[in-house]
Amino acid sequence: MKKSKTTLSDVAAAAGVSVSTVSLVLSDSASSSIPLPTQMRVREAAKTLHYLPRPKKTSSLKPSLPVLILTSDLTNPYYPLLVERLERAAEKHDFQFLCCNTYHQVEREHFLLSQAEKGQFFAAVFLYPPDDPEYADKINHRLPVIAICDKDAALGIDLIELNNYRAGCIAAEHLLAYRHEKIAIFSSDPSRSISRSNRVKGATDTIAQAGKTSMLFVADRTALQDIPGDNTNYKTGVFLGRGIDLRSESYSAIIAVNDMVAMGAMDALANRGVRFPEDMSIIGFDNLLYTGLSRISLTTVDYHTDMLAQAEHGSGLEQAVLVTDDPSLPEKVMQAIERQKKLLKRQETVERVLEHGVYMIVARSMDEAIEIAGKYAPEHLELMIRDAEKRAKDVKAAGAIFLGQWTPEPAGDFTAGPSHVLPTGGTARFFHGLSVMDFLRRSSLIQYTQSALEKETDAIARFSELEWLDAHGSSALIRRKG
């Protein structure tokens, strides 16, 4: 029997990292964002498995060929946003894009990939989990195929990994922090999309673990035909918002499976007299442009800005340190920082910090991570972990500790309340933040009785002798009776 060829997935499994991490390391694209031990582990796994990377083509790979971008529905603003970012990044390499909708139709996906296989395209990029991942993997042996999706959605091809399960957890945790007892979840059929199903599962698991109630409401696709418009997600929100009397069932919050579903639900419920956020809270996903417009009170889930907040302070000598027990996290954080820094006004200052003052430390456990943080004694420490309040007691030294993912350090800068004049440069090991007590003059009042002094005279005399301060000892001895 012919032995099957070792793949990137095999190396990733052996090294205990993501496929994208293996790809970066073996292509010599790994920066300092990937810890050296992780790089060594990946290379050792590849050597042990006799992995042979795909030969790099030169003459046949022509940058003049376009890259095929596959989306499921361009009426969802999430996809045009991704396309725009990809185009901007590709300009420096003279790549052009051709973007096509598949509408989750497998036969359409097959047709477009077959055209790519015939040499019409340089590469293919999925902006969603492929509906036929096996066919995508087959094409991947002939030209590069990449997907931006959850890691378990397309195991055979390179991924830019999204963690939609964790995103669902974050959405639920946010609403639970506001004491919501009963939460509705609005979605189109989760079984048709692993991204949706992972978000829904993350939310329902988190709510159940908190002992609260959730209910999944799914829109019937056939019923959406009667709702005007082209965006299926928006129409899903409208359908569910029209048809469910949430207030009579004591629901106080909604988790929508994406921002467009959320906005459809908000429009439908507003027509029924529901006010956001006064009567109902709602949260979506993807952080679309529209969620930030005035008169849209929608919370949405996005990632990784806190390290940039520290990097932009002013001198360029600041430090931003990540300590984690997750080996894959530093790479993801650096990718997010690179993406978000372009939107900042103080880019020159931020660049200096990113070059000299950003550190990523992978600890063997969360206990070790907290120990490292305490020894570093930072001015600000964000504990973005479970049981943050409980684990804060284990931190040996920090100027101010911010508990949980909903407590960013800038809240301490501007609104939280406690003094933000804090010890810097590791001095939190022996100083605390400025407080009212630092503006008060304190004096110690000390009084001995004759018998009390008598009991301690020998000790005072001995200390005086050791320090060669004879008069100190005499001051006590002369008061001894007799």
Secondary structure in CASP SS format (residue, H / E / C, confidence):
PFRMAT SS
TARGET T0000
AUTHOR 0000-0000-0000
METHOD secondary structure of the structure
MODEL  1
M C 1.00
K C 1.00
K C 1.00
S C 1.00
K C 1.00
T C 1.00
T C 1.00
L H 1.00
S H 1.00
D H 1.00
V H 1.00
A H 1.00
A H 1.00
A H 1.00
A H 1.00
G C 1.00
V C 1.00
S C 1.00
V H 1.00
S H 1.00
T H 1.00
V H 1.00
S H 1.00
L H 1.00
V H 1.00
L H 1.00
S C 1.00
D C 1.00
S C 1.00
A C 1.00
S C 1.00
S C 1.00
S C 1.00
I C 1.00
P C 1.00
L H 1.00
P H 1.00
T H 1.00
Q H 1.00
M H 1.00
R H 1.00
V H 1.00
R H 1.00
E H 1.00
A H 1.00
A H 1.00
K H 1.00
T H 1.00
L C 1.00
H C 1.00
Y C 1.00
L C 1.00
P C 1.00
R C 1.00
P C 1.00
K C 1.00
K C 1.00
T C 1.00
S C 1.00
S C 1.00
L C 1.00
K C 1.00
P C 1.00
S C 1.00
L C 1.00
P C 1.00
V E 1.00
L E 1.00
I E 1.00
L E 1.00
T E 1.00
S C 1.00
D C 1.00
L C 1.00
T C 1.00
N C 1.00
P C 1.00
Y H 1.00
Y H 1.00
P H 1.00
L H 1.00
L H 1.00
V H 1.00
E H 1.00
R H 1.00
L H 1.00
E H 1.00
R H 1.00
A H 1.00
A H 1.00
E H 1.00
K H 1.00
H H 1.00
D C 1.00
F C 1.00
Q C 1.00
F E 1.00
L E 1.00
C E 1.00
C E 1.00
N E 1.00
T C 1.00
Y C 1.00
H C 1.00
Q C 1.00
V H 1.00
E H 1.00
R H 1.00
E H 1.00
H H 1.00
F H 1.00
L H 1.00
L H 1.00
S H 1.00
Q H 1.00
A H 1.00
E H 1.00
K H 1.00
G H 1.00
Q H 1.00
F C 1.00
F C 1.00
A E 1.00
A E 1.00
V E 1.00
F E 1.00
L C 1.00
Y C 1.00
P C 1.00
P C 1.00
D C 1.00
D C 1.00
P H 1.00
E H 1.00
Y H 1.00
A H 1.00
D H 1.00
K H 1.00
I H 1.00
N H 1.00
H C 1.00
R C 1.00
L C 1.00
P C 1.00
V E 1.00
I E 1.00
A E 1.00
I E 1.00
C E 1.00
D E 1.00
K C 1.00
D C 1.00
A C 1.00
A C 1.00
L C 1.00
G C 1.00
I C 1.00
D E 1.00
L E 1.00
I E 1.00
E E 1.00
L E 1.00
N C 1.00
N H 1.00
Y H 1.00
R H 1.00
A H 1.00
G H 1.00
C H 1.00
I H 1.00
A H 1.00
A H 1.00
E H 1.00
H H 1.00
L H 1.00
L H 1.00
A H 1.00
Y C 1.00
R C 1.00
H C 1.00
E C 1.00
K E 1.00
I E 1.00
A E 1.00
I E 1.00
F E 1.00
S E 1.00
S C 1.00
D C 1.00
P H 1.00
S H 1.00
R H 1.00
S C 1.00
I H 1.00
S H 1.00
R H 1.00
S H 1.00
N H 1.00
R H 1.00
V H 1.00
K H 1.00
G H 1.00
A H 1.00
T H 1.00
D H 1.00
T H 1.00
I H 1.00
A H 1.00
Q H 1.00
A C 1.00
G C 1.00
K C 1.00
T E 1.00
S E 1.00
M E 1.00
L E 1.00
F E 1.00
V E 1.00
A C 1.00
D C 1.00
R H 1.00
T H 1.00
A H 1.00
L H 1.00
Q H 1.00
D H 1.00
I C 1.00
P C 1.00
G C 1.00
D C 1.00
N C 1.00
T H 1.00
N H 1.00
Y H 1.00
K H 1.00
T H 1.00
G H 1.00
V H 1.00
F H 1.00
L H 1.00
G H 1.00
R H 1.00
G H 1.00
I C 1.00
D C 1.00
L C 1.00
R C 1.00
S C 1.00
E C 1.00
S C 1.00
Y C 1.00
S C 1.00
A E 1.00
I E 1.00
I E 1.00
A E 1.00
V C 1.00
N C 1.00
D H 1.00
M H 1.00
V H 1.00
A H 1.00
M H 1.00
G H 1.00
A H 1.00
M H 1.00
D H 1.00
A H 1.00
L H 1.00
A H 1.00
N C 1.00
R C 1.00
G C 1.00
V C 1.00
R C 1.00
F C 1.00
P C 1.00
E C 1.00
D C 1.00
M C 1.00
S E 1.00
I E 1.00
I E 1.00
G E 1.00
F E 1.00
D C 1.00
N C 1.00
L C 1.00
L H 1.00
Y H 1.00
T H 1.00
G H 1.00
L C 1.00
S C 1.00
R C 1.00
I C 1.00
S C 1.00
L C 1.00
T E 1.00
T E 1.00
V E 1.00
D C 1.00
Y C 1.00
H C 1.00
T C 1.00
D H 1.00
M H 1.00
L H 1.00
A H 1.00
Q H 1.00
A H 1.00
E C 1.00
H C 1.00
G C 1.00
S C 1.00
G C 1.00
L C 1.00
E C 1.00
Q C 1.00
A E 1.00
V E 1.00
L E 1.00
V E 1.00
T E 1.00
D C 1.00
D C 1.00
P C 1.00
S C 1.00
L H 1.00
P H 1.00
E H 1.00
K H 1.00
V H 1.00
M H 1.00
Q H 1.00
A H 1.00
I H 1.00
E H 1.00
R H 1.00
Q H 1.00
K H 1.00
K H 1.00
L H 1.00
L C 1.00
K C 1.00
R C 1.00
Q H 1.00
E H 1.00
T H 1.00
V H 1.00
E H 1.00
R H 1.00
V H 1.00
L H 1.00
E H 1.00
H H 1.00
G C 1.00
V E 1.00
Y E 1.00
M E 1.00
I E 1.00
V E 1.00
A C 1.00
R C 1.00
S C 1.00
M H 1.00
D H 1.00
E H 1.00
A H 1.00
I H 1.00
E H 1.00
I H 1.00
A H 1.00
G H 1.00
K H 1.00
Y H 1.00
A C 1.00
P C 1.00
E C 1.00
H E 1.00
L E 1.00
E E 1.00
L E 1.00
M C 1.00
I C 1.00
R C 1.00
D C 1.00
A H 1.00
E H 1.00
K H 1.00
R H 1.00
A H 1.00
K H 1.00
D H 1.00
V C 1.00
K C 1.00
A C 1.00
A C 1.00
G C 1.00
A E 1.00
I E 1.00
F E 1.00
L E 1.00
G C 1.00
Q C 1.00
W C 1.00
T C 1.00
P C 1.00
E H 1.00
P H 1.00
A H 1.00
G H 1.00
D H 1.00
F H 1.00
T C 1.00
A C 1.00
G C 1.00
P C 1.00
S C 1.00
H C 1.00
V C 1.00
L C 1.00
P C 1.00
T C 1.00
G C 1.00
G C 1.00
T H 1.00
A H 1.00
R H 1.00
F C 1.00
F C 1.00
H C 1.00
G C 1.00
L C 1.00
S C 1.00
V H 1.00
M H 1.00
D H 1.00
F H 1.00
L C 1.00
R C 1.00
R C 1.00
S C 1.00
S C 1.00
L C 1.00
I C 1.00
Q C 1.00
Y C 1.00
T C 1.00
Q H 1.00
S H 1.00
A H 1.00
L H 1.00
E H 1.00
K H 1.00
E H 1.00
T H 1.00
D H 1.00
A H 1.00
I H 1.00
A H 1.00
R H 1.00
F H 1.00
S H 1.00
E H 1.00
L H 1.00
E C 1.00
W C 1.00
L C 1.00
D H 1.00
A H 1.00
H H 1.00
G H 1.00
S H 1.00
S H 1.00
A H 1.00
L H 1.00
I C 1.00
R C 1.00
R C 1.00
K C 1.00
G C 1.00
END
